[in-house]
Amino acid sequence: MDRIRLRNMVFYTYNGVFAAEKELGQRLEVDVELRLNLAAPGANDDLDLSINYTDVYTLIREILEEHEFSLLEAIAERIANDLLAAHDLVSVLVAVRKPNPPVGGPMDYAEVEIERRPGGLAD
């Protein structure tokens, strides 16, 4: 299956479990992998037959700016569902990372990764 990958999109958000995360905000990183047939856009060199990366980035930014979430799991689920609703995809893989999460000690990041197909979970 063909793939479009958008890696390490960075957003400053006010999401999290703790009050300080919601008040002070923090950086989140998002990766998406869109699985679809890219034969037609490749053969015709036509963006209208593919997916505009700007549209994907904007959709994710709006989700993070316009909604409040406590969990990375909820953010990933919302992104996956909205991408599946907006585009004709076979599946979507979404990873959401929180650098330096407040866990009481050093950690590079916490990450949630999910894969979804139209109609629910992927195999």
LINVEN-V729873 format. One record per helix or strand. SS is the DSSP state (@ for helix, = for strand). FROM is the first residue (numbers start at 1). TO is the last residue. Records with the same first field share a line. If there is no record, write none. Layout:
# LINVEN-V729873
SS: FROM-TO ; FROM-TO
This chain:
# LINVEN-V729873
=: 2-13 ; 26-36 ; 91-99 ; 109-117 ; 120-121
@: 19-24 ; 39-44 ; 47-49 ; 53-66 ; 72-86
